Amino acid sequence: MAATTDASLFDKNQFNRTIKLLALNAPAKLCTEYIKNFKKYLFDRPRIRRILDIPGDNSRRLLLLDESLLKEKVVEMPGDVILPEDLKIFNNQHGVTLEYYNLAIGYEHTPMDEVLKKLLPSAITEIPSAYEQAGTIAHLNLRDEVLPYKYIIGQVIIDKVPTIKTVVNKVGMIETEYRTFPMELIGGINDYSVKIRESGINIIYNSTAFAHLFVYLGATFQFNFGEVYWNSRLQREHERLIDLITNSKREPAKKPIIVADMMAGIGPFAIPLAIKPGHQVYANDLNPASYKYLLSNTKLNHCEARLHSFNLDGRDFIHHLVDQKVFFQEVILNLPQSAVQFLDVFVGLHRKYQHDDSALSHTDFVLPRIHVYSFTNNMEQPVLSVVEEVAKVLGCSIADLGYDNSIITVSDQDSLMIPCHGHIVRDVAPRKLMICVSFTLPKSVALKEPVITVTNVTKKQRLN
């Protein structure tokens, strides 16, 4: 079944027109020279050849020049047009002549921005051609003023982007505890059977509405876009944090790195980490759909031996690991809207492992490094503002965290030597940033009396 998108939405013939261009009548053997040295002067539009055959003369070609070279009104003799000096000299040296060429173009040759600008009312000054792509799905967040034209926008994207088969529009805020949002189909079809090749890996898409496969960091992900949270714009951030964790120098080096991913989603951090040798990953998500895809993607990527999946509340998940004496070294909290508030589960962490201070000297126990994501509206000191929130929840000072405005890149293998540092992930909206703060849990916080204790750990699927 398709969205309301057909030829009746708009007349594509309105884009049919003829434009007059300058063309070079040049020896065929010079075409490579023109492409190499004068490409900036050549006509460049999708699906239009700029080098044309000349009927009856196989030794010469017509090279179409950019529209900008006819800035003034068309003169009677094309040879009288003033060309850039370097192009003019080369033409004269090789007996190249100028002539006019009438080029017929239509809807299929017109860029998406130009199409939308013509189809939408002139009062709409910001053309809504930006979208996020996940597999073969384009996801838009249309403003109210363009909603009456949503099906036109969807159809244009389908027509202009060959890799997209489905266009959806977000119709509400991310307000559920599972981070999903309502959406509507505004373009294309809801038959999501797709096959793509990415990073040299064959991937088969074959699923129901809004479902697709996605390749990232050598891992394959399959999920339903309408059931779980996924943001393709975070791909670089996934890579950054994975590299930060895997490249950190640890003693003893031969022991596996144990990672606890509290809000794992379908596993964009957990699965690539589990694929890498030398890691044991415990991944959790409250959303039953995310948990389902976390399990299936674990099997799909053959990392069942190193990835253990849970479907619990984040705090219950940590309590369960403590109860099972899983001594995690890295913790990821990727729930920017509220993740900082979950940090209270780490207050008094050593008392949750053992009722005396001996846990801190246990050979397997280390004060974990925690990576927490958050939003901030503080544009002047965005990282500091999140660090202050972290300190407030943990009941400690910024000095206790060891924050000193340090910035860590993915190539820094000694990042464990810096107890607290921050990273600006991306702009989310005007005056709203997504931040990641990484810090080692202070010993003074681990020694406190717990503020969150075990109540009822839900007896759901604890381990896959």
C-alpha positions in Angstrom: 0.0 0.0 0.0 1.3 3.5 -0.9 0.9 6.8 0.6 -1.4 9.4 -1.0 1.2 10.1 -3.7 0.4 10.0 -7.4 0.5 12.1 -10.5 -2.5 14.1 -9.4 -0.5 15.8 -6.7 1.2 18.1 -9.2 1.8 18.4 -12.9 5.4 17.5 -13.7 5.1 19.0 -17.2 5.3 22.5 -15.6 9.1 21.9 -15.3 9.6 21.4 -19.0 11.6 24.2 -20.5 14.4 25.0 -22.8 17.6 26.8 -21.8 20.1 28.3 -24.1 23.7 27.4 -23.3 27.1 28.0 -24.7 28.8 24.9 -26.1 32.4 24.2 -27.2 32.8 22.5 -30.5 36.1 20.7 -29.8 38.2 17.8 -31.0 37.1 14.6 -29.2 40.6 14.0 -28.0 40.5 17.2 -25.9 37.5 16.2 -23.8 39.7 14.7 -21.1 41.7 17.9 -20.9 38.5 20.0 -20.5 37.3 17.7 -17.7 40.6 17.8 -15.9 41.4 21.5 -16.2 38.2 23.3 -16.9 35.5 21.3 -15.0 34.4 24.4 -13.1 33.2 25.9 -16.4 31.2 22.9 -17.6 27.5 22.4 -17.3 26.7 20.2 -14.3 23.2 18.9 -13.6 22.0 15.4 -12.6 21.0 13.0 -15.4 22.2 15.4 -18.2 25.2 14.6 -20.3 27.5 17.6 -20.8 29.6 16.0 -23.6 27.5 15.4 -26.7 28.1 13.7 -30.0 27.9 15.7 -33.2 25.9 13.9 -35.8 28.0 13.0 -38.8 31.4 14.0 -37.2 32.9 11.4 -34.9 36.1 13.4 -34.5 34.5 16.3 -32.5 32.2 16.8 -29.5 30.0 19.5 -28.0 30.9 20.4 -24.4 28.1 22.3 -22.7 29.2 25.2 -20.6 27.7 26.4 -17.3 24.7 28.7 -17.4 26.7 31.4 -15.5 28.9 32.0 -18.5 25.9 33.7 -20.2 25.4 36.3 -17.5 24.6 39.0 -20.0 21.8 38.9 -22.6 22.5 36.4 -25.4 24.4 38.1 -28.2 23.9 37.2 -31.9 27.3 35.7 -32.4 28.4 33.3 -29.7 32.0 34.0 -30.4 31.5 37.5 -29.0 30.7 36.2 -25.5 33.5 37.0 -23.1 34.9 33.8 -21.6 37.3 33.4 -18.7 40.8 34.1 -19.9 42.3 30.7 -19.2 39.5 29.0 -21.1 39.7 31.5 -24.0 43.4 30.9 -24.4 43.1 27.1 -24.4 40.2 27.3 -27.0 42.3 29.5 -29.3 45.3 27.3 -29.1 43.3 24.2 -30.2 40.9 25.7 -32.8 37.9 25.3 -30.5 34.8 27.3 -31.6 31.8 28.5 -29.6 28.1 27.9 -30.5 24.7 28.0 -28.9 22.9 24.9 -27.8 19.2 24.7 -26.8 18.9 22.2 -24.0 15.5 20.7 -23.2 15.1 19.9 -19.5 12.2 18.6 -17.4 11.2 17.5 -13.9 13.7 14.6 -13.9 16.6 17.1 -14.4 15.5 19.7 -11.8 17.1 19.5 -8.3 14.8 18.8 -5.4 15.2 22.2 -3.8 14.2 23.9 -7.1 11.2 21.6 -7.5 9.9 22.3 -4.0 10.5 26.0 -4.3 8.3 26.1 -7.4 5.6 23.8 -5.9 5.3 25.4 -2.5 3.8 28.9 -1.8 6.2 31.8 -2.1 5.5 32.6 1.6 7.4 29.5 2.6 10.9 30.8 2.6 12.6 27.7 4.2 12.4 24.8 1.8 11.8 21.6 3.8 14.2 19.3 1.9 16.3 18.2 4.9 15.7 14.7 6.3 17.3 12.0 8.3 17.8 8.7 6.5 17.8 5.3 8.1 18.2 2.5 5.5 15.6 3.2 2.8 13.4 5.4 5.1 13.5 9.2 5.1 12.3 10.7 8.3 11.2 14.3 8.4 10.0 16.7 11.1 7.9 19.1 9.1 6.8 22.5 10.4 3.1 23.3 10.7 3.2 25.8 7.8 4.2 23.0 5.3 1.9 20.2 6.6 -0.7 20.9 3.9 1.9 20.0 1.3 3.4 17.0 3.1 2.4 14.5 0.4 3.9 16.7 -2.3 7.2 16.8 -0.3 7.1 13.1 0.2 6.6 12.4 -3.5 9.4 14.7 -4.5 11.8 13.0 -2.1 10.8 9.6 -3.5 11.3 10.9 -7.1 14.6 12.5 -6.4 16.5 10.1 -4.0 16.8 6.6 -5.5 17.9 5.0 -2.2 14.6 6.1 -0.5 11.5 4.0 -0.8 9.5 5.4 2.2 9.1 8.9 3.6 7.6 9.4 7.1 6.9 12.6 9.1 7.1 12.9 12.8 3.7 13.9 14.2 4.5 14.2 17.9 7.3 14.6 20.5 9.4 11.8 22.0 7.3 11.6 25.2 7.0 7.9 25.8 9.4 6.1 28.2 10.5 4.0 25.3 11.8 7.1 23.3 9.5 6.3 20.3 7.4 8.9 18.5 4.3 8.8 16.4 4.8 9.1 12.6 2.8 9.1 9.4 3.6 7.8 5.9 3.7 10.7 3.5 5.6 9.2 0.5 6.4 5.9 -1.1 5.3 2.4 -0.1 5.2 0.4 3.0 6.6 -2.7 1.3 10.0 -2.6 3.0 11.7 -5.6 1.3 15.1 -4.2 0.4 18.6 -5.5 -0.4 21.6 -3.3 0.0 25.3 -3.7 0.2 27.3 -1.5 2.6 30.9 -1.7 3.8 31.3 -4.8 1.6 28.6 -6.8 3.5 25.5 -8.2 1.9 22.4 -7.3 3.9 18.9 -8.5 3.2 16.0 -6.4 4.3 12.8 -8.4 4.6 10.4 -7.3 7.2 7.2 -5.5 8.0 6.2 -1.9 8.2 9.0 0.5 8.9 11.5 -2.3 9.3 14.9 -2.3 7.8 18.5 -3.5 8.2 21.3 -1.1 8.9 25.1 -1.6 8.8 27.3 0.2 11.3 30.8 -0.4 12.4 30.9 -3.8 10.9 27.7 -4.8 12.7 24.3 -5.5 11.2 21.1 -4.2 12.8 17.6 -5.2 12.0 14.6 -3.5 13.7 11.3 -1.9 13.3 11.6 1.9 12.9 8.2 2.5 14.4 8.9 0.4 17.5 12.3 1.6 18.7 14.5 4.7 18.9 17.2 5.1 16.2 19.0 8.2 15.1 21.4 7.8 12.2 23.0 11.2 13.1 24.6 9.5 16.1 26.8 7.1 14.0 30.0 9.1 14.5 29.2 9.4 18.3 28.8 5.6 18.5 32.2 5.2 16.8 33.9 7.8 19.1 32.8 6.2 22.3 33.5 2.7 21.2 37.0 3.7 20.2 37.4 5.5 23.5 36.5 2.4 25.5 38.4 -0.1 23.4 41.6 2.0 23.1 41.9 2.9 26.8 45.0 1.3 28.4 44.1 -1.0 31.3 45.9 -3.2 33.7 46.0 -6.1 33.5 45.7 -5.7 29.7 44.7 -9.4 29.1 41.6 -9.2 31.1 38.3 -8.5 29.3 36.7 -5.1 29.5 33.3 -5.4 31.2 30.8 -2.9 29.9 27.3 -2.2 31.3 25.0 -0.5 28.8 22.0 0.7 30.9 19.9 2.1 28.1 21.1 0.1 25.2 18.3 0.4 22.7 18.8 -2.2 20.0 22.6 -2.2 20.7 24.4 0.5 18.7 27.1 0.6 21.4 26.7 -2.9 22.8 26.9 -5.0 19.7 30.0 -3.4 18.1 31.7 -3.7 21.5 30.7 -7.3 21.8 32.0 -8.1 18.3 35.4 -6.8 19.3 37.5 -9.4 21.1 38.3 -8.7 24.7 34.9 -7.4 25.8 32.1 -8.7 27.9 29.0 -6.6 27.5 25.8 -6.5 29.6 23.1 -4.6 27.7 19.7 -3.5 29.0 16.7 -1.7 27.7 13.3 -1.1 29.3 11.4 -1.2 25.9 10.3 -4.8 25.2 10.7 -4.1 21.4 14.3 -2.9 21.8 15.0 -5.9 24.0 13.6 -8.2 21.3 15.8 -6.6 18.6 18.8 -6.6 20.9 18.5 -10.3 21.2 17.9 -10.9 17.5 20.8 -8.6 16.5 23.1 -10.3 18.9 22.4 -13.6 17.1 22.7 -11.9 13.7 26.2 -10.7 14.6 27.3 -14.0 16.2 28.3 -12.3 19.5 26.1 -14.3 21.9 29.1 -15.4 24.0 30.1 -11.9 24.8 26.7 -10.0 25.0 24.1 -10.6 27.7 20.8 -8.9 27.3 18.3 -7.6 29.9 14.8 -6.1 29.8 14.8 -4.1 33.1 14.5 -0.7 34.5 18.0 0.9 34.4 18.5 1.0 38.2 17.2 -2.6 38.6 19.7 -3.6 35.9 22.7 -2.3 37.9 21.4 -3.8 41.1 21.1 -7.2 39.3 24.7 -7.0 38.1 25.9 -6.1 41.6 23.9 -9.0 43.0 25.6 -11.3 40.5 29.0 -9.8 41.3 29.6 -8.5 37.8 32.4 -6.0 38.3 31.8 -3.7 35.3 34.5 -1.2 34.4 32.6 1.0 31.8 29.0 2.1 32.0 27.0 3.8 29.2 23.8 5.8 29.9 22.4 6.9 26.6 19.1 8.5 27.5 19.8 12.2 27.2 16.4 13.3 28.5 16.9 11.8 31.9 20.1 9.7 32.1 21.8 11.9 34.6 19.0 11.2 37.2 19.9 7.5 37.0 23.4 8.2 38.4 22.0 8.0 41.9 22.2 4.2 41.6 26.0 4.4 41.8 26.1 6.3 45.1 27.4 3.8 47.7 28.3 1.3 44.9 30.8 -0.6 47.0 28.3 -1.2 49.8 26.0 -2.8 47.2 28.7 -5.3 46.3 29.7 -6.0 49.9 28.8 -4.6 53.3 32.3 -3.5 54.2 35.2 -1.7 52.6 36.9 -4.9 51.4 35.1 -4.7 48.1 37.3 -1.9 47.1 40.4 -4.1 47.3 38.7 -7.0 45.4 41.0 -7.9 42.5 38.1 -7.7 40.1 36.6 -4.5 41.4 37.5 -1.1 40.0 35.7 2.3 40.3 33.9 2.3 37.0 34.1 4.9 34.3 30.7 6.3 33.4 29.6 7.8 30.1 26.4 9.8 30.5 24.5 11.7 27.9 22.4 14.8 28.5 20.8 17.8 26.8 21.6 21.3 27.8 20.5 24.8 26.9 23.6 26.4 28.3 25.4 27.5 25.2 28.2 29.4 27.0 29.4 26.5 29.1 27.5 23.4 27.9 29.9 20.7 29.3 30.3 22.4 32.6 26.5 22.7 33.0 26.1 18.9 32.6 29.0 18.2 34.9 27.3 20.3 37.6 24.1 18.2 37.2 26.2 15.0 37.5 27.8 16.3 40.7 24.5 17.3 42.2 22.9 13.9 41.6 26.0 12.1 43.0 26.1 14.4 46.0 29.7 15.5 45.4 31.6 18.5 44.1 33.1 19.2 40.6 36.5 19.0 42.3 35.6 15.4 43.5 34.9 14.5 39.9 38.2 16.0 38.8 36.7 18.1 36.0 39.2 20.5 34.4 37.7 21.3 30.9 39.7 18.4 29.3 38.6 17.4 25.8 39.3 13.8 24.7 39.5 12.6 21.1 39.1 9.1 19.8 42.8 8.7 19.5 43.6 9.4 23.1 44.5 6.0 24.6 45.4 7.5 28.0 41.9 8.9 28.7 41.6 6.9 31.9 44.2 9.2 33.3 41.7 12.1 33.1 39.0 11.5 35.7 36.3 13.7 34.1 35.9 15.2 30.6 33.1 16.3 28.3 32.3 16.1 24.6 29.7 18.1 22.6 27.9 15.5 20.5 25.7 17.6 18.2 23.2 20.4 17.9 19.8 19.1 18.6 17.8 22.3 18.1 18.4 26.1 18.4 20.1 26.6 21.7 20.0 23.0 22.6 23.0 20.7 22.6 23.6 17.0 23.3 26.5 16.4 25.6 28.5 13.3 26.7 30.3 13.5 30.0 32.7 10.7 30.9 34.0 10.4 34.5 35.5 7.8 36.9 33.2 7.3 39.8 34.8 9.1 42.8 35.9 6.8 45.6 34.2 9.2 48.1 30.8 8.6 46.2 31.3 4.8 46.1 31.9 4.8 49.9 28.7 6.7 50.8 25.5 5.2 52.1 23.4 4.2 49.1 20.5 6.5 48.2 18.9 3.9 45.9 18.6 0.3 47.2 17.3 -2.9 45.7 13.5 -3.0 45.9 11.9 -5.5 43.5 14.1 -6.4 40.5 11.6 -7.4 37.9 11.8 -11.0 37.2 11.8 -10.5 33.4 14.3 -11.9 30.9 17.6 -11.2 32.8 20.0 -13.1 30.6 19.4 -14.2 27.1 
